[in-house]
C-alpha cells in the first residue's frame, strides 16, 4: 500500500513545489513507483514536469468533485517512474464548490482509495494556504513534510501550521504524522542561514531531516525546461540533495 505524503506550508516561496517535483523524481530514480498530485491552482508542479497545463481537461479539480477517477486524470511526465495528476487554474473554484458538500474534507481521501495500492509513494503538492484544498490533502495523507526556508521569517507561521495539523489529527485524521521538517534554500556563506538551521534543529530535534536543501541555480532553472533536477542536471548540488532526501524518506519508511 502506498504512503501518501503531503508537502505543506501556508507560507509561499519556501520550496514546496520544488520539493514535491524533485522528491517524486528522486524516488522514481530509486525505483519507487510514484504518483505526484498537483493540488495547487498555480499548477507549477505540473508545468515543472513538462505538462502543458492549458490543455489539462481532467485533473485534481475533477477528482475532488468525483466526476472522474484518479486513473482517468493521470498523465505521463518527463520523470522516470512518476505519474502526475495535474492541476489547472480551475482548481481555484473548488473551495467555493465544496463548501456545502457533506464530508467535504474527505473528497481527496475517498478518491485516492482506488489508486493507493498502485504506488509506493503518493506525493501531494499543497497550495500556499490552509484552506479546503490543503485540508483535503492533510486528511488524505499519512504524513506531511514541512519545507522551511533558511531565512529570517522561517519560523513565522510554523506554529499556526502545527496547530492546524493537531486539529486535523484530532478531528479528521488521527493517523497523520509529521514526516519531517525540511530546511530549504540554505546558503552556508550566510550567518543567518546557519542560525536558522541551529534554531530549528534545537527546537525540533528528531523532527528535522538530516538532509538540507542548498541554494542552487540549477534547481531554479530546471522547471523552465519542464524537467526535474534529476533530468536537468544529475550532477548538481540540488540533485544530490534531493536524492539524499529520497533515501532518507525510504529508510524512514522501511523500519
C-alpha positions in Angstrom: 0.0 0.0 0.0 1.4 3.4 -1.0 2.3 6.0 1.5 0.7 9.4 1.0 2.9 12.4 1.8 1.6 16.0 1.7 4.2 18.8 1.2 2.6 21.7 3.1 3.3 25.1 4.4 0.9 28.1 4.1 3.9 30.3 3.6 4.7 30.9 -0.1 8.1 30.6 -1.7 9.6 28.1 0.8 10.2 25.3 -1.7 7.0 23.2 -1.6 6.7 22.6 -5.3 10.5 22.3 -5.8 10.4 19.6 -3.1 7.3 17.8 -4.5 8.7 17.6 -8.0 12.3 16.6 -7.1 11.4 14.3 -4.3 9.0 12.5 -6.6 11.6 12.3 -9.4 14.3 11.1 -6.9 12.1 8.4 -5.5 11.4 7.4 -9.1 15.1 7.1 -10.0 15.5 4.9 -6.8 13.0 2.5 -8.4 9.9 3.5 -6.5 6.6 3.9 -8.2 5.3 7.5 -7.5 2.1 9.5 -8.1 2.5 13.2 -7.9 -0.7 15.1 -7.2 -0.7 18.8 -8.0 -3.2 20.4 -5.5 -2.2 24.0 -6.2 -4.2 26.1 -8.7 -0.9 27.7 -9.9 -0.1 24.3 -11.4 3.7 24.8 -11.1 4.3 21.1 -10.2 2.5 20.1 -13.4 4.4 22.5 -15.7 7.6 21.8 -13.9 7.4 18.2 -15.2 6.7 19.2 -18.8 2.9 19.1 -18.7 1.0 21.7 -20.8 -1.4 22.9 -18.1 -3.6 24.8 -20.6 -4.5 21.5 -22.2 -5.4 19.7 -19.0 -9.0 18.5 -19.2 -9.1 16.1 -16.3 -7.0 16.8 -13.2 -7.2 17.4 -9.4 -10.4 19.5 -9.8 -12.3 16.7 -11.4 -11.1 14.0 -8.9 -12.1 16.3 -6.0 -15.6 16.7 -7.3 -15.7 13.0 -8.1 -16.7 13.5 -11.7 -13.6 11.5 -12.8 -11.4 8.8 -11.2 -7.7 9.4 -10.4 -6.8 6.8 -13.1 -8.6 8.9 -15.7 -6.7 12.0 -14.6 -3.2 10.5 -14.6 -0.8 11.8 -17.3 2.8 10.8 -18.1 5.6 13.2 -17.4 9.3 13.7 -18.0 10.4 11.9 -14.8 11.0 8.1 -14.7 8.5 6.0 -12.7 6.4 9.1 -11.9 2.8 9.6 -12.9 1.1 13.0 -12.4 -2.5 14.2 -11.7 -2.1 17.7 -13.0 -3.7 20.9 -11.8 -5.3 23.8 -13.7 -6.4 27.4 -12.7 -10.0 26.0 -12.5 -8.9 24.5 -9.1 -9.4 27.9 -7.6 -13.1 27.4 -7.7 -13.1 24.1 -5.8 -13.0 25.7 -2.3 -16.3 27.5 -3.0 -17.9 24.5 -4.7 -17.1 22.1 -1.9 -18.2 24.4 0.9 -21.8 23.0 1.1 -20.8 19.4 0.4 -21.1 16.8 3.1 -17.7 15.3 4.3 -16.0 18.0 2.1 -12.7 17.4 3.9 -12.6 13.7 2.8 -13.1 14.2 -1.0 -9.4 13.6 -1.9 -9.0 10.7 0.6 -12.0 8.9 -0.9 -10.8 9.5 -4.4 -7.3 8.1 -3.7 -8.6 4.8 -2.3 -8.8 3.4 -5.8 -5.1 4.1 -6.6 -3.3 3.9 -3.3 -2.2 0.3 -3.8 -0.7 1.0 -7.2 2.1 3.2 -5.9 4.9 3.1 -3.4 4.5 6.8 -2.7 1.9 9.4 -3.4 3.2 13.0 -3.1 0.7 15.9 -2.8 2.0 19.4 -3.6 -0.2 21.7 -1.5 -1.3 25.3 -2.2 0.3 28.0 0.0 -2.8 28.4 2.2 -4.6 26.5 5.0 -7.9 26.3 3.0 -10.0 23.4 2.0 -7.5 22.2 -0.6 -4.8 21.8 2.0 -7.2 20.4 4.5 -8.2 17.7 1.9 -4.6 16.9 1.3 -3.8 16.6 5.0 -6.9 14.5 5.7 -5.9 12.1 2.9 -2.2 12.0 3.8 -0.3 9.5 6.1 2.3 12.1 6.8 3.4 15.7 6.0 6.7 17.2 5.0 7.0 20.9 6.0 9.7 22.8 4.0 11.2 25.7 6.0 13.2 28.4 4.2 16.6 29.2 5.9 15.7 32.9 6.1 14.7 35.5 8.7 10.9 34.8 8.9 11.5 31.0 8.6 9.5 30.0 11.8 6.8 32.6 11.2 3.5 30.8 10.7 5.0 27.4 11.6 3.1 27.4 14.9 -0.1 28.0 13.1 0.6 25.1 10.7 1.4 22.8 13.5 -1.8 23.7 15.3 -3.7 23.0 12.1 -2.1 19.6 11.9 -3.0 18.9 15.5 -6.6 19.8 14.9 -6.7 17.6 11.8 -5.2 14.7 13.8 -8.0 15.3 16.4 -10.9 15.7 14.1 -10.2 14.1 10.6 -7.1 12.1 10.5 -5.7 10.6 13.8 -3.0 8.7 11.9 -1.4 11.8 10.3 2.3 12.0 11.2 4.9 14.7 10.6 7.3 13.0 8.2 9.8 15.8 8.9 10.8 19.5 8.7 12.9 20.1 5.7 15.3 23.0 5.6 15.5 24.6 2.2 17.3 27.4 0.4 20.3 27.1 2.6 23.4 29.3 1.9 26.4 28.2 4.0 28.0 31.6 3.5 25.2 33.5 5.3 25.4 33.6 9.1 21.6 33.9 9.1 21.1 30.6 7.3 23.3 28.8 9.8 21.4 30.4 12.7 18.1 29.3 11.3 19.4 25.7 10.9 20.7 25.7 14.5 17.4 27.1 15.9 15.2 24.7 14.0 17.4 21.7 15.0 17.5 22.8 18.6 13.7 23.3 18.9 12.5 20.3 16.8 15.4 17.7 17.2 14.5 14.4 15.5 11.6 16.0 13.5 14.2 17.7 11.2 15.5 15.9 8.2 19.3 15.4 8.2 19.3 16.5 4.5 19.4 20.2 4.0 18.5 21.6 0.5 21.1 24.1 -0.5 20.6 27.2 -2.7 21.3 26.0 -6.2 20.9 27.9 -9.6 20.2 24.6 -11.4 17.2 24.0 -9.1 15.7 27.3 -10.2 16.4 26.7 -13.9 15.0 23.1 -14.2 11.3 24.0 -14.1 11.5 26.3 -17.1 12.7 23.3 -19.1 9.8 21.2 -17.8 12.2 18.8 -16.0 13.1 17.7 -12.5 16.6 18.5 -11.3 17.5 14.8 -11.8 16.8 15.0 -15.6 18.1 18.5 -15.9 21.5 18.1 -14.2 22.0 14.9 -12.2 25.5 16.1 -11.1 24.3 19.3 -9.5 24.2 20.0 -5.8 20.3 20.2 -5.9 20.1 16.7 -7.5 22.4 15.3 -4.8 20.4 16.9 -2.0 17.1 15.6 -3.3 18.5 12.1 -3.8 19.7 12.1 -0.2 16.2 13.3 0.9 14.6 10.4 -1.0 17.0 7.9 0.5 16.1 9.3 4.0 12.4 9.0 3.3 12.8 5.4 2.1 14.9 4.5 5.1 12.5 6.1 7.5 9.6 4.1 5.9 11.3 0.8 5.7 11.6 0.4 9.5 
